[in-house]
Amino acid sequence: MTDKIILVDHVSKTFPKVLAVDNLSFEVEAQTCFGFLGPNGAGKSTMMKMIYGQCTRDENFTSKLSIFGYDPQYQELQIKYLSGVVPQDNNLDDELDVIQNLLVYSKFYNMPGHLARQRIAYLLDFLELTEKTNTRIQELSGGMKRRLVIARALLNNPRLLILDEPTTGLDPQVRHLIWDKLRLLKKEGTTILLTTHYMEEAFQICDTIMILHNGQKIIEGSPRDLLQNHIEKYVLELPDAGILRHPAYQQMQTQVRLEQTEHGLRLFSGNYDCLKNLAGKMEGENYYLRQTNLEDLFLKATGRDLNETQ
Amino acid sequence: MKHSEQELFPPLSRRLFGVWQRHVRVYTKNIFSNGLPAFFEPLLFLAGIGLGLGTYITQSMEGLSYLEFLGTGLLVTTAMFTASFECSYGTFIRLEFDKVYDGMLAAPLTVRDVIAGEILWAGTKGLFFSFIVLCILMIFGVIRSPQSFLAPFVGFLTGAMFAVISLFITSFVRAINQLNFFFTGFISPMFFFSGVVFPTSNLPSYFQPVVEILPLTHSVRLVRAVCTNHYQFTHLWDFLYIVFFILIVGFFAQKRLRQRMIS
């Protein structure tokens, strides 16, 4: 039997004006990476915060939340001691330099001084920040700050690493570096829970993805599984709706799914030849025929319209 | 994997010490720009009012020369000011702008640990600054009694007391400028009507109950008792007032700030 690190059962969270998390249930197995995907305001961060006690869940007889067997409502310290958290904002102490920021946190975990220094030296090396050991926070780039926050979360060798949008706003190099490190950590036995807007990020490092929308679970599964079972394999993107009047389209209408916006349309189908055939009729026009990806699935699941929190 | 009882999380004392140490580290990083104004303020006041205006005051106040009277009072007002700033503007910035508490609460710390650590730190600043002012006063011979070395402990209590009031007030504040009301409406009047610059007995009798309620009054009485080594039974009341004030207001401050820190 595999170890379940996180058990969430019928958990909801109501804020004065909005139901942020609506009756969610899921499980996270040890040594896997679980990702929340969803637009802003979908309830991703709120769900994460409930796990480490930064947010309380609605009182409810049927709801249950268990992390390492502890309930965050009553045993937050046990959970926090075993977890590392990378919050959405880089809340570093700007007055201090890199190593001092880490030393301050090592005290929160009651690490003896010499062990803390060893661990810090290792982590700075792990996240390629050794040269910045004595640099002030203001002088760090966005990517360095993010890596430092990750190093801080790893101080106590957490068994569970919680990351809220770890790579938002970072350049591709840093993003790939962070992904590599997360994969390595998972291999070493860390369980990872993350939220992201980046479909590629979810695809690259998550074993299981859950798409959230308005606080509700839309779909859950492995990235490959989701692509196979929840969306057509190919998509043809076109700049205008001209094709809809073409006899070839009307013939194949039953085989394609249409998504139309003001600025173009997308034809989805599992049948590559069918789309290729249609594309062939678009002589001289711009078109783009490709495999579908998680982003297509994401938009299919959560809709193209913006909600008021985005 | 089983954990032994001790390994589950750090004990309370270590958690509080951790928070306290965080504040010490951040504060001492810029010790001069942080500490110098707080250090000069009482000295300026002592020089301007005590040495300047004070030469015209020949009457003794509660049996002390005016310089001695004012100097002993300034031992605790410096603690009051430094703790009040720390736990109002400082706390608000940590809460809303720098999101320092969000980070700390992700570590094995509870809201209570964070708030208690904050109060201990403000008390420490009170102790430190009243000690500095005491040293100056002793060097210039304003205070001579060796027992006055206990005065910094009154500074600690004063710091903790004003930490809890400031935290409580800050828990209501939505925009940082609102704190200006707290200082002009509460802290500054306290400075003038708590027996620091003139004896409270000079105030009209209908005002006496107000004087008795003002927290600083009790600090001032206690510190004068310590510096003159002259204790009365009523000083026990002053001491108890301060202790209970810290416990009760501290409890409510913690309760209200929890709602701001945990959604």
Interface residues (C-beta under 8 A of the other chain):
Chain A: F15 T46 K49 Y52 G53 Q54 C55 T56 E76 L77 Q78 K80 Y81 V85 P87 D89 N91 L92 D93 D94 E95 L96 Q100 L103 V104 Y105 K107 F108 Y109 N110 R152 A153
Chain B: L8 F9 P10 P11 R14 R15 F17 G18 V19 Q21 R22 R25 V26 K29 N30 D98 K99 V100 D102 G103 M104 L105 A106 A107 P108 L109 T110 I262 S263
